[in-house]
Amino acid sequence: MKSKFLEIFYPYCIERLEDGRYVILNRNYKPLGVMTSERIDYGPYAVSLKITPSVASKISWKGDADITRIYLYQSRHTVCESYEWKAYTERLKVLSSRVVEGKTDLEEAMLGEEIATPQIPT
């Protein structure tokens, strides 16, 4: 499977799950950084974000206040086109100001309850 870097690592949409958490998806509707054609369970990648209709309308490419699925750019355009890139980066600024609470299920599974503190030689 081949994809452009942007399609894998840049946010395309944000989807709200039934439990109220959100997953940030790439252009292929996979969590950021995931490159597969197989179906993915979004749960382990979900994070707690506070997204109000007001925030949703600021990060949606079309100004939509719907908080269930928010598209950051139009699928028919390449976000790298100069006129779209400026607007996209402005939406990312708004998104980047959101506070993420807790860890994803994936982080919990990988890190466990205790994280070892690195020892610095003296």
C-alpha positions as CSV (number, residue, x, y, z in Angstrom):
1,M,0.0,0.0,0.0
2,K,1.4,3.4,-1.0
3,S,0.2,6.7,0.2
4,K,1.4,10.2,0.4
5,F,2.9,11.4,3.7
6,L,0.1,13.9,4.1
7,E,-2.6,11.2,3.7
8,I,-1.1,9.2,6.6
9,F,0.2,11.7,9.1
10,Y,-2.0,14.8,8.8
11,P,-5.5,15.1,10.3
12,Y,-8.3,14.8,7.8
13,C,-11.3,14.4,10.1
14,I,-12.1,14.0,13.8
15,E,-14.7,11.4,14.7
16,R,-16.6,11.2,18.0
17,L,-17.1,7.7,19.3
18,E,-20.1,6.5,21.3
19,D,-18.3,6.9,24.6
20,G,-17.7,10.6,23.8
21,R,-14.0,10.4,23.0
22,Y,-12.5,11.4,19.7
23,V,-10.2,9.7,17.2
24,I,-8.1,11.8,14.8
25,L,-8.2,10.2,11.4
26,N,-6.0,10.5,8.3
27,R,-7.3,10.7,4.7
28,N,-7.7,7.0,4.6
29,Y,-10.0,7.0,7.7
30,K,-7.3,5.4,9.9
31,P,-5.8,6.8,13.0
32,L,-2.9,9.1,12.3
33,G,0.2,7.2,11.3
34,V,-1.7,4.0,10.6
35,M,-1.2,2.6,7.1
36,T,-3.3,-0.4,6.4
37,S,-6.2,-1.4,4.2
38,E,-7.7,-3.5,7.0
39,R,-10.5,-2.3,9.3
40,I,-9.3,-0.6,12.5
41,D,-11.0,-0.5,15.9
42,Y,-10.8,3.2,16.7
43,G,-11.3,2.7,20.4
44,P,-7.6,2.2,21.3
45,Y,-6.6,5.4,19.5
46,A,-9.4,7.6,21.0
47,V,-8.6,10.6,23.3
48,S,-10.7,12.8,25.5
49,L,-11.2,16.2,23.9
50,K,-13.6,19.0,24.6
51,I,-15.1,20.0,21.3
52,T,-18.1,22.3,21.4
53,P,-20.2,23.2,18.4
54,S,-18.4,26.6,18.3
55,V,-15.0,24.9,18.2
56,A,-16.3,22.4,15.6
57,S,-17.4,25.2,13.3
58,K,-13.9,26.8,13.6
59,I,-12.1,23.6,12.6
60,S,-14.5,22.3,10.0
61,W,-13.5,23.3,6.4
62,K,-17.1,24.3,5.8
63,G,-17.9,25.8,9.2
64,D,-20.1,23.0,10.2
65,A,-21.0,22.9,14.0
66,D,-21.7,19.2,14.0
67,I,-19.4,17.6,16.7
68,T,-19.8,13.9,15.6
69,R,-17.6,14.1,12.5
70,I,-15.5,17.1,11.6
71,Y,-13.7,17.4,8.3
72,L,-10.6,19.7,8.3
73,Y,-10.3,19.9,4.5
74,Q,-12.3,19.0,1.4
75,S,-11.6,15.6,0.0
76,R,-11.8,16.8,-3.6
77,H,-8.9,19.2,-3.0
78,T,-5.3,18.7,-2.2
79,V,-4.8,20.4,1.1
80,C,-1.3,21.5,-0.1
81,E,-2.8,23.9,-2.7
82,S,-1.8,27.3,-1.5
83,Y,-5.3,28.7,-0.9
84,E,-6.4,25.6,1.1
85,W,-3.1,25.2,3.0
86,K,-3.4,28.6,4.8
87,A,-7.0,27.9,5.9
88,Y,-6.0,24.3,6.9
89,T,-3.1,25.5,9.1
90,E,-5.5,28.1,10.8
91,R,-7.9,25.2,11.6
92,L,-4.9,23.2,13.0
93,K,-4.0,26.1,15.3
94,V,-7.5,26.0,16.8
95,L,-7.3,22.2,17.1
96,S,-3.9,22.4,18.7
97,S,-5.2,24.6,21.5
98,R,-7.5,21.8,22.7
99,V,-6.5,19.9,25.9
100,V,-6.2,16.1,25.6
101,E,-7.1,14.4,28.9
102,G,-5.7,11.0,30.0
103,K,-4.0,8.4,27.9
104,T,-5.3,6.4,24.9
105,D,-6.1,2.7,25.6
106,L,-3.1,1.9,23.3
107,E,-0.8,3.9,25.6
108,E,-2.1,2.2,28.7
109,A,-1.5,-1.2,27.1
110,M,2.0,-0.3,25.9
111,L,3.2,1.6,29.0
112,G,1.4,-0.3,31.8
113,E,0.7,1.5,35.1
114,E,4.3,2.4,35.9
115,I,6.7,4.3,33.8
116,A,10.4,3.8,34.6
117,T,12.2,7.0,35.4
118,P,15.5,7.1,33.4
119,Q,18.6,7.2,35.4
120,I,21.0,10.0,34.6
121,P,24.6,9.2,35.3
122,T,26.3,11.6,37.7
